[in-house]
Amino acid sequence: MNSTAAPIGQTLLKLGLISADQLHIALREQGRSGEVIGRQLVRLGFLSEATLRDALARTLDRPSVDLAHLLPDADALTLVPQNLAKRLKLIPLSYDAPRRLLVIASAEIDNIVALDQLRSLLPAGTEVQTLLAGDSEIARAIDQLYGHELSIDGILHEIETGEPDLRSPSGRAGEYAQPVVRLIDALLTDAVKRDASDLHFEPEAAFLRIRYRIDGLLRQIRALHKSCWPAMAVRIKVMAGLNIAETRAPQDGRISLHVSGRPVDFRVSTLPTIHGENIVLRVLDRQKGIVGLNDLGLAEPQLDLLKLMIARPEGLILVTGPTGSGKTTTLYSILGHINAEGINIMTLEDPVEYPMSMIRQTAVAESSRLDFANGVRAMLRQDPDVILVGEIRDADTARMAFQAAMTGHQVFSTLHTSSAIGAIPRLLDIGILPDILAGNIIGILAQRLVRRLCPVCREARPAHNYELRLLALPDLTEPPLLHHPKGCPHCDFQGYRGRLAIMELLRLDPDLDELVARRATAREIRQTASQKGFRPLADDGTRRVLDGETSLEELCRVVNLTDRMFP
């Protein structure tokens, strides 16, 4: 480890990781051997290499990485030969070809000579990002990862032919000698690199279908022979800590790994089917999961309205939409906006998707009889200022959420409804009295996710008459330009890359509260809200279409615009 930036021994002593006697012994040993103090402390057994790595990262204010749960990137390993990696004491973690960015792990992150030697072998213009890791961690990773086939096609060929891995030293022990282990790791890495939100392993009668959900749509990636699936299923279960002997009951688990040098979690769900166990993995990328409030893509008036709603100290704010519409991401953005030392924020989720600092996060658990209603009841005794309830599913949870809102707390939650106004009859149907609803709901946010047009290959043409009617712009003399997908290598020939949110915000003021209290119809509430500036999802989607961010076809897939054809 490189310790030139600061006296690491004194830092470790201040952090309470070693004692003064241990430091004294290590300094005496350093005088004999000449090794840096960090290596001496590890060699003497006074602290682990992982602890030293994290302490150095904190001291140098540099990011670190735990290589024990590393997913290898075949593209990165091909750029750096094994002998060079050993000589420079580094391991390539990931390579982003479009950005020309290589991420490496090194024990000597400030070794300029080593970095210059590395850059001389890379394609021109390649940027190198360095993460801190331990010496022995890097050595183990080099021995483990090099010498094996890591590409998906190569691993499948190895499995089908049964050819032994002759490039590996004889007698090497380790899980990477097993092609199934490398295959699962390669698929997980590939899914993260493609920005997939879910991985589906779906056994059929004669084959295994592998699909990724990318930008909200499932896409078949591979089809493997059925004989591969039992070993693959066992490997996934082992990684998720599930019972490998249980195949007739659903199971849930979690996998925590490092991909491209950043932590990524996979939520694992198994379900028995007639052809075998179906396994779905939800990708939880912490780096991408939490976005700033200003980065949600709201129009300026909507953003100001949302901030006004958040500023109210007590009451309930609901986020509605179907499954996979980004409700959790929006809630985390709001919590990140208000998170501060002087506020106690507590969440109750199923499960906790993205850990956040200074926020007390709890997962509901059937085994301990901790459901949403009981969890909220317990939270109210923990002196909270802000409470997030993952989902209002039943009357008990709804009543506890409103009880918290009425006792001076700010409460956030989600609800499965098609629109913001539709949340009110839904709560009435659950059993919440209109007198309770009125005055205790701050506002309701409904959202959907639409695919973003690829900026490289999108095409523009003037809008047709029927398209103007769908956009509620029939009277325009000069039709606007609408963009449409084409497909190119940048977007994997899909025409779309990434997703964006379209939202509608309903802020309940005294006039709307009065309508809610007397059980007014949704139509009456909508008319009054529209007079106060309420913009429905279709209008926000129209804004995105006219800005060229998405296509009209994509908006029609997500939001019903057919009513506009029959005024």
C-alpha positions in Angstrom: 0.0 0.0 0.0 1.2 3.5 -0.7 1.3 5.6 2.4 3.1 8.7 1.2 0.1 11.0 1.5 0.0 11.0 5.3 1.5 9.0 8.3 -0.9 6.1 8.0 0.2 4.7 11.4 -1.0 7.8 13.2 -4.2 7.8 11.2 -5.0 4.2 12.2 -4.2 5.0 15.8 -6.6 8.0 15.8 -9.3 5.8 14.2 -8.9 3.3 17.0 -8.0 0.5 14.6 -4.6 -0.3 16.3 -3.1 0.4 19.7 0.0 2.5 20.5 1.9 -0.7 21.4 1.0 -2.3 18.0 2.2 0.8 16.2 5.4 0.8 18.2 6.1 -2.8 17.3 5.4 -2.2 13.6 7.7 0.8 13.5 10.5 -1.3 15.0 9.9 -4.0 12.4 9.8 -1.4 9.7 13.3 -0.3 10.7 14.6 -3.8 10.1 12.8 -4.6 6.9 12.3 -1.2 5.2 8.6 -2.1 4.3 6.0 0.6 4.5 4.1 0.7 7.9 0.8 -0.5 6.4 2.3 -3.7 5.0 4.0 -4.3 8.4 0.8 -4.0 10.3 -0.9 -6.5 8.0 2.0 -8.9 8.1 2.0 -8.8 11.9 -1.7 -9.5 12.0 -2.6 -6.3 13.8 -5.3 -5.5 11.2 -6.7 -6.9 8.0 -5.8 -5.8 4.5 -9.4 -4.7 3.9 -9.3 -2.5 7.0 -6.1 -0.9 5.9 -7.5 -0.4 2.4 -10.6 1.4 3.7 -8.5 3.5 6.1 -6.1 4.5 3.3 -9.1 5.4 1.1 -10.5 7.6 3.8 -7.1 9.3 4.4 -6.4 9.9 0.8 -10.0 10.7 0.0 -9.9 8.2 -2.9 -12.4 5.5 -3.8 -11.7 1.9 -2.9 -13.0 -1.5 -4.1 -13.4 -4.9 -2.5 -12.1 -7.4 -4.9 -13.5 -10.4 -3.0 -16.8 -10.0 -4.7 -15.6 -8.8 -8.1 -17.3 -9.7 -11.4 -14.6 -9.9 -14.1 -14.9 -8.0 -17.3 -13.4 -9.9 -20.3 -13.0 -6.7 -22.4 -10.9 -5.1 -19.7 -8.7 -8.1 -19.1 -7.8 -8.4 -22.8 -6.4 -4.9 -22.8 -3.9 -5.6 -20.0 -1.6 -8.7 -20.3 -1.2 -10.8 -17.2 2.6 -10.2 -16.9 2.1 -6.4 -17.1 -0.7 -6.6 -14.5 1.6 -8.6 -12.1 4.5 -6.2 -12.7 2.5 -3.1 -12.1 0.4 -4.6 -9.3 -3.0 -3.7 -10.8 -6.1 -5.5 -12.1 -8.4 -4.1 -14.8 -12.0 -4.0 -13.7 -14.0 -2.7 -16.6 -13.7 -1.1 -20.0 -16.2 1.3 -21.5 -15.4 1.4 -25.2 -17.6 4.3 -26.3 -16.2 6.5 -23.5 -12.7 5.0 -23.8 -12.6 4.6 -20.0 -10.6 1.9 -18.3 -11.2 1.3 -14.6 -8.4 -0.5 -12.7 -7.7 -1.4 -9.1 -4.2 -0.7 -7.8 -2.4 -0.8 -4.4 -0.4 2.2 -5.5 -2.9 4.6 -6.9 -0.4 7.5 -7.2 2.3 5.5 -9.0 2.6 7.8 -12.0 5.3 5.6 -13.7 3.1 2.5 -13.6 0.1 4.5 -15.0 2.2 5.9 -17.8 3.4 2.4 -18.8 -0.2 1.2 -18.8 -1.4 4.1 -21.0 1.3 3.5 -23.5 -0.3 0.1 -24.3 -3.9 1.3 -24.4 -5.7 2.8 -27.4 -5.0 6.5 -28.0 -7.2 8.7 -25.9 -8.1 6.1 -23.3 -8.7 7.5 -19.8 -7.7 5.5 -16.8 -9.7 5.6 -13.5 -7.9 4.1 -10.5 -9.5 2.5 -7.4 -7.6 1.5 -4.3 -7.2 -2.2 -3.4 -5.0 -4.3 -1.3 -1.8 -6.0 -2.5 -2.8 -9.6 -1.8 -6.3 -8.9 -3.1 -4.8 -7.8 -6.5 -2.5 -10.8 -6.6 -5.4 -13.2 -5.9 -7.6 -11.5 -8.5 -4.8 -11.8 -11.2 -4.2 -15.5 -10.5 -8.0 -16.2 -10.4 -9.1 -14.3 -13.5 -6.4 -14.6 -16.0 -6.0 -17.9 -17.9 -9.8 -18.6 -18.1 -12.2 -18.0 -20.9 -14.5 -15.2 -19.7 -16.6 -14.3 -22.7 -20.1 -15.8 -22.8 -19.6 -17.4 -26.2 -16.3 -18.9 -25.2 -17.7 -20.3 -21.9 -20.6 -21.9 -23.7 -18.3 -23.5 -26.2 -16.2 -24.8 -23.3 -19.4 -26.3 -21.7 -20.7 -27.8 -24.9 -17.4 -29.4 -26.0 -16.3 -30.4 -22.5 -12.7 -29.3 -23.3 -10.5 -28.8 -20.3 -9.1 -25.4 -19.6 -5.5 -26.1 -20.7 -4.3 -22.5 -20.3 -4.8 -22.7 -16.5 -1.8 -24.0 -14.4 -2.3 -27.6 -13.5 -3.6 -28.2 -10.0 -5.1 -24.8 -9.7 -8.0 -24.8 -7.2 -10.7 -22.3 -7.4 -14.2 -21.8 -8.5 -13.2 -20.1 -11.8 -12.1 -23.4 -13.0 -15.8 -24.3 -13.3 -17.3 -22.8 -16.5 -20.8 -22.5 -14.9 -19.4 -20.1 -12.3 -17.8 -18.0 -15.1 -21.0 -18.2 -17.2 -23.2 -16.7 -14.4 -20.7 -14.0 -13.7 -20.4 -13.1 -17.4 -24.2 -12.9 -17.7 -24.5 -10.7 -14.6 -21.7 -8.4 -15.9 -23.3 -8.3 -19.4 -26.7 -7.3 -17.9 -25.2 -4.5 -15.9 -23.2 -3.2 -18.9 -26.4 -3.2 -21.0 -28.3 -1.2 -18.3 -30.8 -4.0 -17.8 -33.2 -3.7 -14.9 -34.0 -7.4 -14.7 -32.6 -10.8 -15.8 -35.0 -13.6 -16.5 -34.0 -17.3 -16.6 -37.0 -19.1 -18.1 -36.8 -22.9 -18.5 -38.9 -24.3 -21.3 -39.4 -28.0 -22.3 -36.2 -28.3 -24.3 -34.3 -25.1 -23.7 -33.5 -22.3 -21.4 -34.5 -18.7 -22.4 -32.5 -15.8 -21.0 -34.1 -12.4 -21.3 -33.1 -8.9 -20.1 -35.5 -6.1 -19.4 -33.9 -3.1 -21.0 -35.7 0.3 -21.0 -38.8 -1.4 -19.7 -39.1 -4.1 -22.5 -38.0 -7.7 -22.3 -35.4 -8.7 -24.9 -34.3 -12.3 -25.5 -30.5 -12.5 -25.2 -29.7 -16.2 -25.3 -31.3 -19.6 -25.7 -29.3 -22.4 -24.1 -29.8 -26.2 -24.0 -31.9 -27.3 -21.0 -29.1 -29.4 -19.6 -27.2 -26.2 -18.6 -29.9 -25.0 -16.3 -29.7 -27.2 -13.2 -26.0 -26.3 -12.6 -26.7 -22.6 -13.4 -29.7 -22.5 -11.0 -27.6 -24.0 -8.2 -24.9 -21.5 -8.7 -27.4 -18.6 -8.5 -28.9 -20.0 -5.4 -25.4 -20.4 -3.8 -24.6 -16.8 -4.6 -27.9 -15.6 -3.1 -27.7 -17.7 0.0 -30.8 -19.8 -0.9 -31.6 -23.4 -0.1 -30.3 -25.4 -3.1 -32.3 -28.5 -2.1 -35.6 -26.6 -2.2 -37.1 -26.6 -5.7 -40.8 -26.8 -5.0 -41.3 -23.5 -3.1 -40.6 -19.9 -4.0 -37.5 -18.3 -2.4 -36.1 -14.8 -2.2 -32.4 -13.8 -1.8 -29.9 -11.1 -2.5 -26.4 -11.0 -4.2 -23.9 -8.2 -3.6 -21.1 -7.8 -6.1 -18.8 -5.3 -7.6 -19.2 -4.5 -11.3 -17.1 -1.9 -13.0 -15.6 -1.1 -9.7 -18.9 -0.1 -8.1 -21.3 -2.0 -5.8 -24.3 -3.6 -7.5 -27.0 -5.7 -5.8 -29.1 -8.3 -7.4 -32.5 -9.2 -5.8 -33.2 -12.9 -6.6 -36.6 -14.5 -6.8 -37.3 -18.2 -7.6 -40.6 -19.7 -8.6 -41.4 -23.3 -9.5 -42.9 -23.9 -13.0 -43.9 -27.0 -14.9 -40.5 -27.0 -16.7 -38.3 -26.2 -13.7 -37.5 -23.2 -11.5 -37.9 -19.8 -13.0 -35.4 -17.3 -11.6 -35.6 -13.5 -12.0 -32.9 -11.1 -10.8 -33.6 -7.4 -10.2 -30.5 -5.3 -10.8 -30.1 -2.6 -8.1 -27.3 -0.3 -9.2 -26.8 2.1 -6.3 -24.9 4.5 -8.4 -27.8 4.9 -10.8 -30.6 4.4 -8.4 -30.5 7.8 -6.6 -30.8 10.9 -8.8 -31.0 14.5 -7.7 -34.4 16.2 -7.5 -33.4 18.6 -10.2 -32.4 15.7 -12.4 -35.9 14.1 -12.5 -36.7 16.0 -15.7 -39.6 18.0 -14.4 -40.6 21.2 -16.1 -39.7 24.3 -14.1 -43.3 24.9 -12.8 -43.7 21.3 -11.8 -40.3 21.2 -10.0 -41.3 24.4 -8.1 -44.7 22.8 -7.2 -43.0 19.6 -6.0 -40.6 21.6 -3.8 -43.5 23.5 -2.4 -45.3 20.2 -1.5 -42.1 18.9 0.2 -41.8 22.1 2.2 -45.0 21.4 4.1 -44.0 19.9 7.5 -46.8 17.4 8.0 -49.1 15.4 5.8 -49.0 12.6 3.3 -47.4 12.7 -0.2 -48.3 9.8 -2.5 -46.4 8.6 -5.6 -48.6 6.4 -7.9 -48.1 4.4 -10.9 -47.8 0.8 -12.1 -45.0 -1.6 -11.2 -41.7 -0.5 -12.7 -42.6 3.1 -13.3 -39.8 4.5 -11.2 -41.8 5.3 -8.0 -39.0 4.2 -5.7 -36.4 6.3 -7.5 -38.6 9.4 -7.2 -39.1 8.8 -3.5 -35.3 8.3 -2.9 -34.7 11.6 -4.8 -37.1 13.4 -2.5 -35.5 11.8 0.6 -32.1 12.8 -0.7 -33.3 16.3 -1.1 -34.5 16.7 2.4 -31.9 14.5 4.1 -30.0 16.5 6.7 -28.4 16.0 10.1 -31.2 17.7 12.0 -34.0 15.4 10.5 -34.7 11.8 11.5 -35.9 10.0 8.4 -37.1 6.4 8.7 -38.2 4.1 6.0 -40.1 0.8 5.9 -39.6 -1.0 2.6 -40.1 -4.4 0.9 -37.2 -4.8 0.5 -34.6 -2.0 1.1 -33.3 -1.4 -2.4 -30.8 1.4 -2.0 -29.0 2.0 1.3 -28.7 5.7 2.1 -26.6 7.4 4.8 -28.2 8.9 7.9 -31.6 7.3 7.0 -32.9 4.5 9.2 -34.1 1.8 6.7 -36.1 -1.2 7.7 -37.2 -4.1 5.6 -40.6 -5.8 6.3 -40.3 -9.4 7.2 -43.0 -12.0 7.5 -40.9 -14.2 9.7 -40.8 -11.6 12.4 -44.4 -10.5 11.8 -43.1 -7.1 10.8 -45.6 -5.9 8.2 -46.2 -2.3 7.0 -48.9 -1.5 9.6 -46.9 -2.9 12.6 -43.7 -1.3 11.2 -45.3 2.2 11.1 -46.7 1.7 14.6 -43.2 0.8 15.9 -41.6 3.7 14.0 -43.8 6.3 15.6 -42.1 5.4 18.9 -38.6 6.1 17.3 -39.0 9.9 17.3 -39.2 10.3 13.5 -39.6 13.5 11.5 -40.2 11.9 8.1 -41.5 8.4 7.4 -41.5 6.5 4.2 -43.9 3.6 3.9 -42.9 1.5 0.9 -46.5 0.8 -0.3 -50.0 1.2 1.0 -51.5 -2.2 0.3 -54.4 -2.5 2.7 -56.6 -0.6 5.1 -54.4 -1.1 8.2 -51.3 0.3 6.5 -53.3 3.3 5.1 -54.8 4.1 8.5 -51.3 4.0 10.2 -49.9 6.2 7.4 -52.7 8.8 7.9 -52.3 8.5 11.7 -48.7 9.4 11.3 -49.5 12.3 9.0 -52.1 13.6 11.5 -49.7 13.5 14.4 -47.3 16.0 12.9 -45.1 13.8 10.6 -44.3 14.1 7.0 -45.2 10.7 5.3 -44.3 9.4 1.9 -45.7 6.3 0.3 -46.7 4.7 -3.0 -50.0 3.5 -4.3 -50.9 1.5 -7.4 -53.3 3.7 -9.4 -53.4 4.8 -13.0 -53.4 8.6 -12.2 -53.0 11.1 -9.4 -56.7 11.8 -9.1 -57.4 8.1 -9.2 -55.6 7.7 -5.8 -58.5 9.4 -4.0 -61.2 6.9 -4.9 -58.7 4.1 -4.4 -58.1 5.3 -0.8 -61.9 5.6 -0.3 -62.3 2.1 -1.5 -59.7 0.8 0.9 -61.8 2.3 3.7 -60.3 5.7 4.6 -63.0 8.2 5.5 -63.3 11.3 3.3 -62.9 13.5 6.4 -59.6 11.9 7.1 -58.4 12.3 3.5 -59.3 16.0 3.4 -56.6 18.2 4.8 -54.1 15.4 5.4 -52.9 14.7 1.8 -50.3 17.2 0.7 -50.2 16.1 -2.9 -50.2 13.2 -5.2 -47.6 12.5 -7.9 -48.3 10.0 -10.8 -45.6 9.0 -13.2 -44.7 6.7 -16.1 -41.4 5.8 -17.7 -41.0 6.2 -21.5 -38.0 5.2 -23.6 -35.6 8.0 -24.6 -34.8 8.3 -28.3 -31.2 7.6 -29.2 -29.7 11.1 -29.8 -27.3 9.6 -32.4 -29.8 8.1 -34.9 -33.2 9.7 -34.3 -34.9 11.1 -37.4 -37.3 14.1 -37.6 -40.2 14.7 -40.0 -43.3 17.0 -39.9 -46.2 15.7 -37.9 -49.2 14.3 -39.7 -52.8 15.5 -39.1 -53.7 12.5 -36.9 -50.5 13.0 -34.8 -51.5 16.6 -34.2 -54.8 15.5 -32.9 -53.1 13.0 -30.6 -50.9 15.8 -29.3 -54.0 18.0 -28.9 -52.6 20.5 -31.4 -55.1 20.3 -34.3 -55.1 24.0 -35.0 -51.4 24.5 -35.8 -50.9 25.9 -39.3 -47.3 24.8 -39.4 -46.8 21.2 -38.1 -43.9 20.7 -35.7 -41.1 18.3 -36.3 -41.5 14.9 -34.5 -38.6 12.6 -34.0 -38.7 8.9 -34.6 -36.4 5.9 -33.8 -34.1 4.5 -36.4 -31.4 2.3 -34.8 -27.7 2.3 -34.8 -24.8 0.6 -33.0 -24.9 3.2 -30.2 -28.4 2.0 -29.1 -28.0 -1.6 -30.1 -30.2 -1.0 -33.1 -33.2 -0.4 -30.9 -33.7 3.3 -31.7 -33.9 4.1 -27.9 -31.4 4.3 -25.2 -32.3 4.9 -21.6 -35.6 6.1 -20.1 -37.2 9.3 -18.7 -40.1 10.0 -16.5 -43.3 11.8 -17.4 -45.2 13.1 -14.3 -48.4 14.8 -13.2 -48.6 16.6 -9.9 -51.8 17.2 -7.9 -51.5 19.6 -5.0 -54.5 19.5 -2.7 -55.5 22.9 -1.6 -58.6 23.9 0.6 -60.9 23.9 -2.5 -59.9 20.4 -3.5 -60.0 19.2 0.1 -63.6 20.3 0.3 -64.4 18.3 -2.9 -62.7 15.2 -1.4 -64.6 15.7 1.9 -68.0 15.6 0.2 -67.0 12.6 -2.0 -67.0 14.5 -5.3 -66.5 12.5 -8.5 -63.2 12.2 -10.1 -64.5 14.4 -13.0 -65.3 17.3 -10.6 -61.9 17.0 -9.0 -60.2 17.0 -12.3 -62.1 20.1 -13.6 -61.3 22.1 -10.5 -57.6 20.9 -10.5 -57.3 21.9 -14.2 -58.6 25.4 -13.4 -55.7 25.6 -10.9 -53.1 24.6 -13.4 -53.1 20.8 -13.1 -51.3 19.2 -16.1 -52.1 15.5 -16.8 -49.6 12.8 -17.8 -50.5 13.2 -21.5 -49.6 16.9 -21.4 -46.2 16.2 -19.9 -45.6 13.5 -22.4 -46.5 15.8 -25.2 -43.9 18.2 -23.9 -41.3 15.4 -24.1 -42.4 14.5 -27.6 -42.2 18.1 -28.9 -38.7 18.4 -27.3 -37.5 15.4 -29.3 -36.7 13.3 -26.2 -39.1 10.5 -27.0 -41.4 9.5 -29.9 -45.2 9.8 -30.2 -45.4 6.0 -30.7 -43.6 5.5 -27.4 -45.9 7.9 -25.6 -49.0 6.1 -27.0 -47.6 2.8 -25.7 -47.5 4.2 -22.1 -50.3 6.8 -21.9 -53.8 6.6 -23.4 -54.1 9.4 -26.0 -57.1 8.0 -27.9 -59.6 10.2 -26.1 -58.1 13.1 -27.9 -59.3 11.7 -31.2 -62.9 12.1 -30.1 -63.4 15.5 -28.6 
